[in-house]
Amino acid sequence: MVGGAAGVQYLRRGDGDALGDPGLVDPAVRGAVCDVLAQLGDTAALPRLTPLLADPDSKVVDRANRSIQKLRRGGDATTPAP
């Protein structure tokens, strides 16, 4: 289990792709990672989120899209797009 400062570092790490980690095979986990990255508010996460727009799970695609939108505009990712 990754948590606290170590968890944030894991998600932001620059030495690899946390979203490509074999431990993230569950779509619910990939979606949750999208949410966390958006909440962190660091636009450096955009390159890690963009590939998830092509995820085979439509819920992951939706969460990635909302997270990207939040990071780009600095708003609330939970608000549906018009």
C-alpha positions in Angstrom: 0.0 0.0 0.0 1.3 3.4 -1.0 0.3 6.3 1.2 1.3 9.8 2.5 4.3 11.5 1.1 5.6 8.3 -0.3 2.4 7.8 -2.2 2.5 11.3 -3.7 6.1 10.7 -4.8 5.1 7.4 -6.3 2.3 9.0 -8.4 4.5 11.9 -9.5 7.7 9.9 -9.9 9.8 10.9 -12.9 11.7 7.6 -13.1 8.9 5.6 -14.7 5.2 5.5 -15.4 3.2 4.9 -12.2 0.1 4.3 -14.3 1.8 1.6 -16.2 2.5 -0.3 -12.9 1.2 -3.9 -13.1 -0.5 -3.3 -9.7 -2.9 -0.9 -11.5 -4.6 -3.5 -13.6 -7.9 -2.8 -11.8 -9.9 0.0 -13.7 -11.2 1.3 -10.4 -7.6 1.9 -9.2 -6.6 3.6 -12.5 -9.6 5.9 -12.1 -8.7 6.7 -8.5 -5.2 7.5 -9.6 -6.6 10.0 -12.1 -8.6 11.6 -9.3 -5.6 11.8 -7.0 -3.4 13.3 -9.7 -6.0 16.0 -10.4 -6.4 16.8 -6.7 -2.6 17.3 -6.4 -3.0 20.1 -9.0 0.4 19.5 -10.7 0.2 20.0 -14.4 3.3 17.8 -14.7 0.8 14.9 -14.4 -0.8 15.7 -17.8 1.5 13.4 -19.8 0.7 10.5 -17.4 -3.0 11.1 -17.7 -3.3 11.6 -21.5 -2.7 7.9 -22.4 -5.7 7.0 -20.2 -8.0 8.7 -22.7 -7.6 5.5 -24.7 -8.1 3.2 -21.8 -10.3 0.2 -22.6 -12.6 1.0 -19.6 -14.9 4.0 -20.4 -15.1 5.0 -16.7 -11.3 5.4 -16.6 -11.5 7.5 -19.8 -14.1 9.7 -18.2 -12.1 10.2 -15.0 -8.9 10.8 -17.0 -10.8 13.4 -19.1 -12.2 15.2 -16.0 -8.8 15.1 -14.3 -7.1 16.6 -17.4 -9.8 19.3 -17.6 -9.3 20.1 -13.9 -5.6 20.5 -14.3 -5.9 22.6 -17.4 -8.4 25.1 -15.9 -7.7 24.7 -12.2 -11.4 24.0 -11.5 -13.4 21.2 -9.9 -13.0 17.9 -11.8 -16.2 16.5 -10.4 -18.3 19.1 -12.2 -19.6 17.5 -15.4 -18.6 19.2 -18.7 -21.4 21.0 -20.5 
